[in-house]
Amino acid sequence: MDQQITEADIGKIVVYDGDPVGRVGEYRNATAYVDRDPDIDETIQGKLGWDDTDELWPLQPEVVRETTDEEIRLDAPM
């Protein structure tokens, strides 16, 4: 489910399968960027299509399941 992420979401915790994977650190050119948790599991990174070469990962709308006041919950694409 595509959820619109905006600049107002900067600072929210990003969660995948109940585990925090980072926090929205930037928003530019209509894209939110996740400042990753340095301890994120490589399996989770792979499921989300992220690698460990960058500090910030672009947050693709198709992986966002839900946004709340405190967090953004992700689902890996099938």
N, C-alpha and C positions, 0 to 999 in steps of 0.2 A: 504494500500500500504506500503510495507516494504521499508524503507529508511535507508541507512547505516549511522550510527552515529559514529563519530570518536573522538579521543582525541582533534582534532581541534575545536570541538563543545563546549568545556568547556567554560562556561561563558554565553552561549546563553540563552535567556529567553525561557521558555517553556510555551506554550499557549494552552488552551483548550476552544473551543467555544468563542474565542475572549477575554478570561480572562487569565491573567498570573497566573500560578499555581506554578511557581518556576523558578529555573535557574539550568543549568547543572553545578554541583559542582565537580564531579569526573568522571574519566573514568578509569576503571580497568577490566582486564579479558574480554575485548571486550564488556563491558557493560557500558553505561553512567548512572550516578546516578543524580537524580534531588534533589537539595536542596530546599525543599518545602517552599512555602509561608505560614507563620504561620496562615494567615487568610483564607486559602482555604476552600471553602464550602464543607461540608461533602457529599453532593450529588455528586459533581464532583469527590471527592475522591473515592466514591463507583463506579461510572461509569468507572473509570480508574483502579479499582481493588487495590487501595492504601488504607492504613489505617493510623492512626495517631500515631502508635507506634514507627516509625523510623523517624529520621531527613532526611535521604536520601532514595529515592525510586528508584529502578532499572527501567530504561526506556526500555520497551519492544518494539522491532522494529515494531510489528504489529499494534501498536497504533499511530505510527508516520505517519502523512499524508503528511507533506512537511517540508523541511528545507530551510531556507533562510540565508542570511548573518547575520541577527540579531536574528532570533528566530527559534524555532522548534514548529510546529503546530501539535496538536494531534487530533485524532478521537477516540472515545470510541469504543471498539469492539462490534459487534452486538451480 
